[in-house]
Amino acid sequence: MIVTIIAIVFAILTLIGIGAWIWAGTHDGPTGLMAFWTIVAAGCLIVSVAYGVHAYNNRSIAQSKVTQTSGKLKGTTYFNARAKQKSAQQKQALREKGILKELRNTYRDDIGTVTFDAANKTYVVQVKKHDYHQALKIVRKHPKQNKKALKTIRASFTDASKAIDKALKQKGYRLVLKDGNRVVLAVRDGVIVRDGLVK
């Protein structure tokens, strides 16, 4: 509950920052400063999401019970192994869905939609909000004036990726930020594998 409140506060600050940033860009104001504080707020939002994902992992997940109907199967190595494997897969699927729900709740109002490709182990944050789209365009157009902001975005997504891997207790998951068809940033196991923040 507290993490959700913190995330909402940072989301509001991010929206205010984006508005101030756009205003500064159209009125010859301190664009760089507004961009920096907007990205810092967005970074804090992402870090709070990462913490929420980590906290979610510590919740108890209901495990499905495997009932053996035949006494002959009892003690059989093959069937025991299959039952354990199926149970582990079900547990992992529950974790993946839980994180997807957490990410959707966090990004829905400020950035856009979140989907999960289970086959490729990829969470995709798709930009749908106009203000966030405009902010990314400004950062991409003026990277030299927004070096600190770019560094903050990259660090935030890297931290979020590490938290997702830790929560899922597996490596190999990707966290991708997309704006339209363009991949803005892709991170796997805490390492940036594609960077489209700048031209």
N, CA, C and O of each residue as an XYZ file, in Angstrom:
796
protein
N       0.828     -1.202      0.000
C       0.000      0.000      0.000
C       0.866      1.256      0.000
O       0.607      2.197     -0.751
N       1.905      1.264      0.857
C       2.790      2.430      0.938
C       3.545      2.600     -0.374
O       3.717      3.717     -0.861
N       4.003      1.459     -0.953
C       4.740      1.525     -2.220
C       3.842      2.089     -3.321
O       4.298      2.868     -4.158
N       2.567      1.695     -3.320
C       1.629      2.200     -4.319
C       1.442      3.701     -4.172
O       1.410      4.426     -5.167
N       1.318      4.174     -2.923
C       1.160      5.611     -2.678
C       2.386      6.377     -3.157
O       2.270      7.428     -3.787
N       3.581      5.830     -2.845
C       4.825      6.475     -3.283
C       4.877      6.529     -4.807
O       5.259      7.547     -5.384
N       4.491      5.424     -5.459
C       4.502      5.378     -6.920
C       3.547      6.413     -7.503
O       3.861      7.062     -8.501
N       2.357      6.568     -6.867
C       1.387      7.551     -7.337
C       1.939      8.965     -7.194
O       1.763      9.799     -8.083
N       2.614      9.236     -6.059
C       3.214     10.560     -5.843
C       4.244     10.865     -6.922
O       4.243     11.951     -7.501
N       5.129      9.894     -7.191
C       6.142     10.106     -8.224
C       5.507     10.230     -9.605
O       6.008     10.965    -10.456
N       4.408      9.515     -9.828
C       3.717      9.622    -11.105
C       3.174     11.033    -11.297
O       3.284     11.611    -12.378
N       2.580     11.583    -10.223
C       2.062     12.955    -10.291
C       3.198     13.947    -10.533
O       3.075     14.860    -11.349
N       4.306     13.755     -9.813
C       5.465     14.638    -10.002
C       6.000     14.536    -11.423
O       6.433     15.531    -12.005
N       5.967     13.330    -11.976
C       6.435     13.142    -13.355
C       5.549     13.903    -14.331
O       6.047     14.563    -15.243
N       4.227     13.810    -14.138
C       3.302     14.526    -15.016
C       3.482     16.038    -14.904
O       3.457     16.749    -15.908
N       3.663     16.526    -13.671
C       3.898     17.955    -13.474
C       5.192     18.371    -14.164
O       5.262     19.411    -14.818
N       6.227     17.522    -14.002
C       7.510     17.817    -14.627
C       7.414     17.851    -16.136
O       8.005     18.717    -16.781
N       6.658     16.898    -16.712
C       6.491     16.868    -18.169
C       5.799     18.139    -18.648
O       6.188     18.728    -19.656
N       4.767     18.554    -17.913
C       4.074     19.794    -18.272
C       4.998     21.005    -18.217
O       4.993     21.844    -19.117
N       5.799     21.086    -17.137
C       6.739     22.202    -16.999
C       7.805     22.143    -18.075
O       8.239     23.171    -18.595
N       8.218     20.944    -18.401
C       9.236     20.744    -19.435
C       8.727     21.237    -20.786
O       9.411     21.984    -21.486
N       7.513     20.807    -21.144
C       6.918     21.226    -22.423
C       6.708     22.736    -22.431
O       6.948     23.396    -23.442
N       6.256     23.287    -21.290
C       6.055     24.736    -21.214
C       7.378     25.478    -21.407
O       7.442     26.481    -22.118
N       8.431     24.968    -20.762
C       9.742     25.607    -20.882
C      10.256     25.539    -22.309
O      10.900     26.473    -22.786
N       9.971     24.427    -22.996
C      10.425     24.271    -24.371
C       9.723     25.207    -25.330
O      10.294     25.612    -26.343
N       8.471     25.555    -25.010
C       7.710     26.432    -25.916
C       7.793     27.908    -25.523
O       7.357     28.772    -26.284
N       8.349     28.207    -24.343
C       8.443     29.594    -23.880
C       9.878     30.012    -23.574
O      10.106     30.924    -22.779
N      10.838     29.351    -24.198
C      12.257     29.674    -23.996
C      12.649     29.649    -22.519
O      13.430     30.481    -22.057
N      12.102     28.696    -21.799
C      12.430     28.551    -20.383
C      13.609     27.608    -20.186
O      14.243     27.191    -21.155
N      13.903     27.273    -18.933
C      15.045     26.376    -18.630
C      14.711     24.924    -19.000
O      14.426     24.108    -18.123
N      14.747     24.607    -20.290
C      14.363     23.278    -20.783
C      15.205     22.171    -20.171
O      14.680     21.142    -19.747
N      16.520     22.389    -20.126
C      17.417     21.363    -19.581
C      17.095     21.032    -18.139
O      17.070     19.863    -17.754
N      16.843     22.073    -17.330
C      16.535     21.866    -15.916
C      15.216     21.117    -15.754
O      15.114     20.185    -14.956
N      14.202     21.539    -16.525
C      12.910     20.860    -16.451
C      13.025     19.399    -16.894
O      12.421     18.503    -16.306
N      13.828     19.185    -17.960
C      14.029     17.823    -18.449
C      14.693     16.969    -17.381
O      14.298     15.826    -17.153
N      15.709     17.534    -16.726
C      16.437     16.786    -15.697
C      15.510     16.367    -14.564
O      15.495     15.201    -14.171
N      14.739     17.310    -14.041
C      13.877     16.976    -12.900
C      12.740     16.043    -13.290
O      12.292     15.229    -12.483
N      12.269     16.165    -14.544
C      11.235     15.249    -15.016
C      11.771     13.828    -15.079
O      11.104     12.884    -14.654
N      12.985     13.681    -15.614
C      13.578     12.355    -15.732
C      13.907     11.786    -14.356
O      13.765     10.585    -14.124
N      14.346     12.651    -13.445
C      14.620     12.193    -12.075
C      13.337     11.643    -11.441
O      13.349     10.588    -10.807
N      12.223     12.381    -11.623
C      10.945     11.927    -11.070
C      10.515     10.609    -11.715
O      10.035      9.703    -11.034
N      10.695     10.511    -13.054
C      10.351      9.277    -13.757
C      11.238      8.127    -13.280
O      10.782      6.994    -13.129
N      12.517      8.443    -13.044
C      13.438      7.420    -12.541
C      13.009      6.910    -11.176
O      13.019      5.706    -10.918
N      12.636      7.833    -10.309
C      12.164      7.431     -8.975
C      10.902      6.576     -9.088
O      10.714      5.630     -8.323
N      10.033      6.917    -10.056
C       8.822      6.135    -10.278
C       9.182      4.703    -10.658
O       8.600      3.751    -10.138
N      10.149      4.556    -11.571
C      10.547      3.225    -12.021
C      11.181      2.438    -10.884
O      10.925      1.245    -10.726
N      12.019      3.124    -10.083
C      12.658      2.442     -8.946
C      11.606      1.980     -7.949
O      11.718      0.887     -7.393
N      10.579      2.806     -7.716
C       9.524      2.404     -6.779
C       8.741      1.207     -7.318
O       8.282      0.357     -6.556
N       8.594      1.156     -8.659
C       7.936     -0.006     -9.273
C       8.795     -1.248     -9.064
O       8.295     -2.320     -8.724
N      10.115     -1.079     -9.278
C      11.034     -2.205     -9.095
C      10.963     -2.720     -7.656
O      10.975     -3.928     -7.420
N      10.889     -1.793     -6.699
C      10.785     -2.205     -5.299
C       9.465     -2.932     -5.051
O       9.408     -3.912     -4.308
N       8.397     -2.426     -5.693
C       7.097     -3.074     -5.538
C       7.101     -4.493     -6.083
O       6.503     -5.400     -5.505
N       7.803     -4.672     -7.235
C       7.928     -6.012     -7.812
C       8.681     -6.929     -6.851
O       8.301     -8.082     -6.644
N       9.765     -6.392     -6.264
C      10.553     -7.176     -5.304
C       9.703     -7.532     -4.082
O       9.753     -8.659     -3.589
N       8.931     -6.567     -3.603
C       8.089     -6.824     -2.429
C       7.009     -7.857     -2.745
O       6.648     -8.684     -1.907
N       6.502     -7.784     -3.984
C       5.475     -8.744     -4.385
C       6.006    -10.175     -4.311
O       5.279    -11.105     -3.962
N       7.288    -10.330     -4.646
C       7.897    -11.656     -4.646
C       7.907    -12.276     -3.253
O       7.892    -13.498     -3.105
N       7.933    -11.422     -2.238
C       8.009    -11.925     -0.866
C       6.651    -12.348     -0.311
O       6.552    -12.896      0.788
N       5.616    -12.083     -1.092
C       4.289    -12.532     -0.655
C       4.173    -14.037     -0.873
O       4.811    -14.609     -1.757
N       3.383    -14.627     -0.084
C       3.199    -16.074     -0.240
C       2.298    -16.339     -1.438
O       1.257    -15.703     -1.606
N       2.719    -17.288     -2.265
C       1.939    -17.666     -3.451
C       1.322    -19.038     -3.188
O       1.996    -19.995     -2.806
N       0.023    -19.086     -3.407
C      -0.670    -20.361     -3.168
C      -0.166    -21.404     -4.150
O      -0.107    -21.168     -5.357
N       0.189    -22.540     -3.621
C       0.702    -23.626     -4.458
C      -0.385    -24.665     -4.658
O      -1.100    -25.054     -3.735
N      -0.473    -25.092     -5.904
C      -1.473    -26.122     -6.212
C      -0.983    -27.476     -5.710
O       0.194    -27.816     -5.833
N      -1.917    -28.240     -5.141
C      -1.562    -29.553     -4.589
C      -1.742    -30.631     -5.661
O      -2.751    -30.685     -6.365
N      -0.743    -31.464     -5.750
C      -0.792    -32.563     -6.706
C      -1.314    -33.799     -5.975
O      -0.694    -34.299     -5.036
N      -2.461    -34.268     -6.430
C      -3.072    -35.435     -5.794
C      -2.815    -36.680     -6.631
O      -3.134    -36.717     -7.819
N      -2.259    -37.656     -6.028
C      -2.012    -38.919     -6.731
C      -3.175    -39.857     -6.452
O      -3.484    -40.173     -5.303
N      -3.811    -40.295     -7.532
C      -4.985    -41.144     -7.398
C      -4.634    -42.631     -7.397
O      -5.439    -43.464     -6.982
N      -3.470    -42.948     -7.849
C      -3.084    -44.364     -7.897
C      -1.929    -44.634     -6.957
O      -0.936    -43.906     -6.947
N      -2.066    -45.689     -6.166
C      -1.014    -46.047     -5.229
C       0.244    -46.517     -5.933
O       1.336    -46.456     -5.369
N       0.091    -46.992     -7.180
C       1.234    -47.492     -7.926
C       2.190    -46.370     -8.316
O       3.389    -46.589     -8.485
N       1.629    -45.142     -8.461
C       2.458    -44.004     -8.862
C       3.276    -43.469     -7.706
O       4.242    -42.733     -7.906
N       2.890    -43.838     -6.505
C       3.562    -43.327     -5.321
C       4.997    -43.836     -5.280
O       5.248    -45.039     -5.346
N       5.932    -42.897     -5.171
C       7.334    -43.278     -5.092
C       8.001    -43.459     -6.442
O       9.205    -43.711     -6.492
N       7.267    -43.342     -7.537
C       7.854    -43.486     -8.862
C       8.599    -42.208     -9.220
O       8.020    -41.122     -9.225
N       9.883    -42.346     -9.518
C      10.739    -41.187     -9.769
C      10.250    -40.347    -10.937
O      10.210    -39.120    -10.851
N       9.876    -41.008    -12.033
C       9.461    -40.289    -13.232
C       8.262    -39.386    -12.966
O       8.279    -38.204    -13.311
N       7.219    -39.946    -12.352
C       6.001    -39.183    -12.124
C       6.196    -38.118    -11.048
O       5.589    -37.049    -11.109
N       7.032    -38.411    -10.075
C       7.339    -37.398     -9.064
C       8.045    -36.204     -9.693
O       7.749    -35.048     -9.391
N       8.996    -36.522    -10.582
C       9.729    -35.443    -11.256
C       8.800    -34.619    -12.135
O       8.903    -33.392    -12.173
N       7.888    -35.292    -12.847
C       6.933    -34.574    -13.702
C       6.010    -33.686    -12.874
O       5.705    -32.559    -13.266
N       5.571    -34.198    -11.733
C       4.686    -33.429    -10.864
C       5.409    -32.185    -10.325
O       4.826    -31.102    -10.264
N       6.681    -32.349     -9.935
C       7.460    -31.212     -9.431
C       7.688    -30.181    -10.525
O       7.611    -28.976    -10.283
N       7.971    -30.666    -11.735
C       8.204    -29.754    -12.849
C       6.940    -28.953    -13.165
O       6.997    -27.743    -13.385
N       5.807    -29.644    -13.184
C       4.537    -28.966    -13.474
C       4.208    -27.948    -12.394
O       3.746    -26.845    -12.687
N       4.448    -28.322    -11.153
C       4.202    -27.409    -10.043
C       5.089    -26.169    -10.138
O       4.636    -25.051     -9.893
N       6.359    -26.380    -10.498
C       7.294    -25.261    -10.627
C       6.867    -24.335    -11.763
O       6.953    -23.113    -11.636
N       6.405    -24.917    -12.879
C       5.954    -24.106    -14.013
C       4.715    -23.294    -13.651
O       4.594    -22.130    -14.035
N       3.806    -23.904    -12.920
C       2.597    -23.196    -12.505
C       2.944    -22.047    -11.557
O       2.377    -20.958    -11.643
N       3.880    -22.314    -10.658
C       4.302    -21.286     -9.702
C       4.963    -20.118    -10.425
O       4.721    -18.956    -10.097
N       5.805    -20.440    -11.418
C       6.481    -19.395    -12.180
C       5.474    -18.572    -12.987
O       5.595    -17.350    -13.083
N       4.486    -19.247    -13.561
C       3.458    -18.550    -14.329
C       2.672    -17.586    -13.438
O       2.309    -16.489    -13.865
N       2.414    -18.005    -12.199
C       1.727    -17.123    -11.255
C       2.578    -15.896    -10.938
O       2.061    -14.782    -10.849
N       3.877    -16.105    -10.771
C       4.778    -14.978    -10.510
C       4.779    -14.003    -11.698
O       4.701    -12.788    -11.520
N       4.866    -14.558    -12.893
C       4.908    -13.720    -14.104
C       3.631    -12.888    -14.232
O       3.685    -11.703    -14.563
N       2.487    -13.515    -13.969
C       1.214    -12.788    -14.040
C       1.121    -11.726    -12.956
O       0.586    -10.642    -13.186
N       1.644    -12.038    -11.776
C       1.620    -11.066    -10.682
C       2.446     -9.837    -11.005
O       2.033     -8.714    -10.714
N       3.605    -10.039    -11.601
C       4.458     -8.910    -11.967
C       3.820     -8.115    -13.093
O       3.888     -6.886    -13.098
N       3.200     -8.802    -14.052
C       2.504     -8.111    -15.138
C       1.409     -7.203    -14.585
O       1.257     -6.063    -15.026
N       0.654     -7.711    -13.622
C      -0.408     -6.913    -13.011
C       0.175     -5.694    -12.302
O      -0.375     -4.595    -12.388
N       1.294     -5.895    -11.598
C       1.949     -4.798    -10.879
C       2.438     -3.724    -11.848
O       2.261     -2.530    -11.604
N       3.050     -4.153    -12.941
C       3.557     -3.203    -13.940
C       2.418     -2.446    -14.613
O       2.531     -1.246    -14.866
N       1.323     -3.142    -14.903
C       0.171     -2.486    -15.533
C      -0.415     -1.415    -14.620
O      -0.735     -0.314    -15.069
N      -0.552     -1.739    -13.348
C      -1.097     -0.775    -12.396
C      -0.213      0.461    -12.279
O      -0.707      1.568    -12.066
N       1.084      0.268    -12.418
C       2.024      1.374    -12.250
C       2.109      2.257    -13.484
O       2.124      3.482    -13.365
N       2.164      1.659    -14.656
C       2.410      2.426    -15.880
C       1.157      2.871    -16.615
O       1.233      3.726    -17.497
N       0.013      2.310    -16.272
C      -1.221      2.574    -17.008
C      -1.552      4.060    -17.128
O      -1.899      4.521    -18.215
N      -1.453      4.817    -16.036
C      -1.884      6.214    -16.043
C      -0.833      7.178    -16.574
O      -1.180      8.274    -17.014
N       0.440      6.799    -16.545
C       1.494      7.745    -16.886
C       2.203      7.466    -18.205
O       2.614      8.396    -18.899
N       2.348      6.191    -18.552
C       3.095      5.856    -19.764
C       2.207      5.162    -20.788
O       2.107      5.612    -21.929
N       1.569      4.081    -20.392
C       0.725      3.362    -21.338
C       0.441      1.946    -20.892
O       0.251      1.681    -19.704
N       0.413      1.037    -21.852
C       0.033     -0.342    -21.575
C       1.270     -1.217    -21.364
O       2.376     -0.872    -21.780
N       1.052     -2.356    -20.710
C       2.130     -3.324    -20.500
C       1.619     -4.698    -20.921
O       0.527     -5.112    -20.531
N       2.422     -5.398    -21.721
C       2.081     -6.751    -22.136
C       3.235     -7.681    -21.789
O       4.351     -7.238    -21.519
N       2.944     -8.980    -21.800
C       3.981     -9.962    -21.498
C       3.987    -11.053    -22.546
O       2.962    -11.689    -22.794
N       5.128    -11.272    -23.157
C       5.323    -12.344    -24.129
C       6.024    -13.487    -23.399
O       7.241    -13.464    -23.212
N       5.247    -14.481    -22.992
C       5.800    -15.572    -22.189
C       6.827    -16.381    -22.964
O       7.825    -16.821    -22.393
N       6.595    -16.582    -24.258
C       7.515    -17.387    -25.060
C       8.906    -16.763    -25.118
O       9.914    -17.470    -25.096
N       8.953    -15.420    -25.192
C      10.234    -14.713    -25.264
C      10.639    -14.084    -23.937
O      11.646    -13.380    -23.860
N       9.847    -14.340    -22.884
C      10.138    -13.819    -21.535
C      10.385    -12.307    -21.575
O      11.396    -11.808    -21.081
N       9.418    -11.590    -22.186
C       9.600    -10.154    -22.396
C       8.392     -9.357    -21.902
O       7.255     -9.618    -22.298
N       8.660     -8.378    -21.030
C       7.648     -7.416    -20.612
C       7.827     -6.170    -21.483
O       8.926     -5.620    -21.567
N       6.743     -5.727    -22.132
C       6.814     -4.574    -23.028
C       5.946     -3.446    -22.480
O       4.736     -3.598    -22.308
N       6.594     -2.307    -22.210
C       5.874     -1.101    -21.802
C       5.687     -0.264    -23.068
O       6.658      0.240    -23.632
N       4.439     -0.119    -23.510
C       4.133      0.609    -24.748
C       3.638      2.015    -24.415
O       2.644      2.177    -23.708
N       4.333      3.024    -24.925
C       3.954      4.413    -24.661
C       2.633      4.719    -25.362
O       2.514      4.559    -26.577
N       1.650      5.158    -24.591
C       0.349      5.548    -25.125
C      -0.016      6.985    -24.751
O      -0.848      7.613    -25.407
N       0.613      7.499    -23.693
C       0.295      8.839    -23.212
C       1.051      9.885    -24.024
O       2.261      9.777    -24.223
N       0.323     10.896    -24.489
C       0.893     11.926    -25.363
C       2.022     12.688    -24.675
O       3.054     12.956    -25.291
N       1.835     13.037    -23.414
C       2.848     13.824    -22.703
C       4.170     13.064    -22.586
O       5.246     13.640    -22.749
N       4.073     11.779    -22.305
C       5.301     10.989    -22.179
C       5.981     10.837    -23.538
O       7.208     10.857    -23.636
N       5.181     10.688    -24.570
C       5.713     10.601    -25.938
C       6.466     11.883    -26.292
O       7.556     11.833    -26.861
N       5.876     13.031    -25.950
C       6.524     14.324    -26.237
C       7.827     14.468    -25.449
O       8.820     14.973    -25.972
N       7.818     14.026    -24.201
C       9.026     14.121    -23.380
C      10.155     13.290    -23.972
O      11.303     13.733    -23.994
N       9.842     12.092    -24.452
C      10.863     11.255    -25.078
C      11.406     11.898    -26.346
O      12.595     11.787    -26.644
N      10.537     12.570    -27.089
C      10.987     13.244    -28.306
C      11.980     14.356    -27.986
O      12.970     14.538    -28.695
N      11.710     15.101    -26.909
C      12.608     16.193    -26.522
C      13.963     15.645    -26.093
O      15.002     16.187    -26.470
N      13.955     14.577    -25.307
C      15.219     13.974    -24.861
C      16.010     13.464    -26.058
O      17.228     13.630    -26.129
N      15.311     12.849    -26.987
C      15.984     12.297    -28.167
C      16.531     13.410    -29.062
O      17.589     13.258    -29.673
N      15.811     14.519    -29.134
C      16.214     15.628    -30.001
C      17.376     16.415    -29.404
O      18.207     16.953    -30.137
N      17.436     16.485    -28.058
C      18.481     17.277    -27.389
C      19.233     16.420    -26.367
O      19.172     16.701    -25.170
N      19.945     15.377    -26.821
C      20.631     14.479    -25.879
C      21.754     15.153    -25.106
O      21.979     14.827    -23.940
N      22.464     16.086    -25.731
C      23.592     16.737    -25.065
C      23.135     17.577    -23.881
O      23.834     17.669    -22.872
N      21.969     18.183    -24.004
C      21.435     18.991    -22.913
C      20.760     18.142    -21.835
O      20.396     18.648    -20.774
N      20.599     16.860    -22.112
C      19.866     15.985    -21.183
C      20.663     14.739    -20.811
O      20.097     13.659    -20.643
N      21.987     14.896    -20.683
C      22.841     13.754    -20.367
C      22.479     13.118    -19.029
O      22.427     11.894    -18.911
N      22.230     13.957    -18.019
C      21.877     13.423    -16.705
C      20.539     12.701    -16.746
O      20.350     11.671    -16.098
N      19.613     13.259    -17.521
C      18.294     12.641    -17.640
C      18.405     11.277    -18.327
O      17.771     10.310    -17.905
N      19.209     11.210    -19.379
C      19.407      9.941    -20.078
C      20.041      8.901    -19.155
O      19.652      7.733    -19.151
N      21.015      9.346    -18.380
C      21.685      8.441    -17.445
C      20.691      7.907    -16.413
O      20.731      6.731    -16.050
N      19.804      8.782    -15.947
C      18.800      8.384    -14.951
C      17.829      7.354    -15.521
O      17.494      6.379    -14.848
N      17.373      7.565    -16.770
C      16.447      6.610    -17.398
C      17.092      5.238    -17.516
O      16.499      4.216    -17.169
N      18.324      5.242    -18.014
C      19.020      3.964    -18.207
C      19.229      3.230    -16.885
O      19.018      2.021    -16.787
N      19.645      3.984    -15.874
C      19.888      3.373    -14.563
C      18.589      2.833    -13.966
O      18.585      1.771    -13.344
N      17.492      3.559    -14.153
C      16.204      3.141    -13.585
C      15.710      1.848    -14.221
O      15.247      0.946    -13.523
N      15.809      1.758    -15.551
C      15.358      0.549    -16.224
C      16.272     -0.633    -15.905
O      15.816     -1.773    -15.806
N      17.558     -0.351    -15.746
C      18.496     -1.413    -15.369
C      18.138     -1.967    -13.994
O      18.121     -3.182    -13.794
N      17.852     -1.074    -13.045
C      17.474     -1.510    -11.695
C      16.159     -2.286    -11.713
O      16.008     -3.287    -11.011
N      15.205     -1.813    -12.525
C      13.909     -2.496    -12.615
C      14.085     -3.896    -13.196
O      13.441     -4.844    -12.747
N      14.962     -4.025    -14.198
C      15.223     -5.334    -14.805
C      15.821     -6.301    -13.783
O      15.438     -7.470    -13.726
N      16.756     -5.809    -12.983
C      17.369     -6.663    -11.955
C      16.322     -7.107    -10.937
O      16.321     -8.256    -10.494
N      15.431     -6.185    -10.571
C      14.392     -6.514     -9.590
C      13.426     -7.568    -10.139
O      12.980     -8.448     -9.403
N      13.105     -7.475    -11.431
C      12.212     -8.458    -12.051
C      12.851     -9.846    -12.027
O      12.202    -10.831    -11.673
N      14.132     -9.916    -12.408
C      14.831    -11.210    -12.374
C      14.849    -11.789    -10.965
O      14.652    -12.989    -10.769
N      15.088    -10.925     -9.994
C      15.150    -11.387     -8.602
C      13.789    -11.884     -8.136
O      13.686    -12.897     -7.445
N      12.744    -11.154     -8.525
C      11.394    -11.549     -8.116
C      10.972    -12.862     -8.763
O      10.278    -13.671     -8.147
N      11.397    -13.071    -10.016
C      11.020    -14.286    -10.729
C      11.984    -15.444    -10.472
O      11.735    -16.576    -10.887
N      13.092    -15.145     -9.781
C      14.081    -16.166     -9.420
C      14.661    -16.869    -10.644
O      15.047    -18.036    -10.590
N      14.712    -16.120    -11.749
C      15.291    -16.629    -12.991
C      15.877    -15.468    -13.768
O      15.435    -14.326    -13.640
N      16.892    -15.782    -14.588
C      17.429    -14.764    -15.483
C      16.849    -14.981    -16.877
O      16.195    -15.986    -17.157
N      17.116    -13.992    -17.748
C      16.669    -14.127    -19.128
C      15.437    -13.311    -19.471
O      15.004    -13.316    -20.624
N      14.860    -12.609    -18.505
C      13.685    -11.776    -18.777
C      14.118    -10.410    -19.320
O      15.112     -9.833    -18.878
N      13.351     -9.913    -20.281
C      13.635     -8.594    -20.850
C      12.562     -7.599    -20.438
O      11.389     -7.944    -20.296
N      12.994     -6.346    -20.247
C      12.087     -5.230    -19.995
C      12.296     -4.243    -21.135
O      13.391     -3.708    -21.309
N      11.238     -4.002    -21.914
C      11.358     -3.185    -23.124
C      10.410     -1.998    -23.041
O       9.243     -2.142    -22.675
N      10.933     -0.811    -23.389
C      10.114      0.392    -23.507
C       9.981      0.712    -24.984
O      10.982      0.920    -25.670
N       8.730      0.752    -25.485
C       8.491      1.029    -26.898
C       7.634      2.277    -27.065
O       6.703      2.520    -26.297
N       7.969      3.064    -28.089
C       7.169      4.236    -28.466
C       6.751      4.014    -29.906
O       7.542      4.225    -30.825
N       5.510      3.588    -30.109
C       5.078      3.167    -31.434
C       5.774      1.858    -31.758
O       5.751      0.921    -30.960
N       6.397      1.792    -32.941
C       7.136      0.600    -33.327
C       8.604      0.680    -32.931
O       9.351     -0.281    -33.111
N       9.018      1.822    -32.391
C      10.434      2.025    -32.061
C      10.739      1.537    -30.656
O      10.043      1.873    -29.698
N      11.796      0.736    -30.552
C      12.263      0.294    -29.239
C      13.110      1.407    -28.643
O      14.184      1.720    -29.155
N      12.628      2.001    -27.566
C      13.348      3.088    -26.907
C      14.483      2.518    -26.060
O      15.600      3.036    -26.061
N      14.177      1.453    -25.346
C      15.183      0.846    -24.467
C      14.820     -0.613    -24.235
O      13.649     -0.944    -24.045
N      15.824     -1.485    -24.249
C      15.614     -2.905    -23.948
C      16.703     -3.347    -22.984
O      17.892     -3.145    -23.230
N      16.273     -3.958    -21.876
C      17.218     -4.378    -20.843
C      16.975     -5.849    -20.510
O      15.834     -6.271    -20.323
N      18.057     -6.623    -20.438
C      17.950     -8.030    -20.044
C      18.946     -8.307    -18.923
O      20.135     -8.021    -19.057
N      18.462     -8.855    -17.836
C      19.310     -9.217    -16.694
C      20.146     -8.037    -16.202
O      21.310     -8.196    -15.835
N      19.535     -6.850    -16.200
C      20.223     -5.671    -15.689
C      21.232     -5.063    -16.649
O      22.001     -4.184    -16.260
N      21.243     -5.521    -17.903
C      22.182     -4.997    -18.896
C      21.401     -4.462    -20.099
O      20.519     -5.146    -20.619
N      21.719     -3.251    -20.540
C      21.047     -2.663    -21.693
C      21.523     -3.377    -22.950
O      22.714     -3.397    -23.261
N      20.557     -3.970    -23.673
C      20.896     -4.698    -24.894
C      20.507     -3.914    -26.152
O      20.940     -4.246    -27.256
N      19.696     -2.884    -25.979
C      19.362     -2.001    -27.098
C      19.000     -0.640    -26.553
O      18.182     -0.515    -25.642
N      19.623      0.385    -27.124
C      19.418      1.744    -26.633
C      18.981      2.641    -27.788
O      19.779      2.970    -28.666
N      17.721      3.029    -27.779
C      17.187      3.903    -28.809
C      16.767      5.248    -28.232
O      15.962      5.960    -28.832
N      17.306      5.595    -27.074
C      16.943      6.874    -26.450
C      17.414      8.059    -27.276
O      16.773      9.109    -27.304
N      18.552      7.873    -27.954
C      19.094      8.956    -28.792
C      19.112      8.480    -30.223
O      19.032      7.282    -30.495
N      19.220      9.433    -31.144
C      19.218      9.100    -32.565
C      20.517      8.381    -32.932
O      20.713      8.013    -34.090
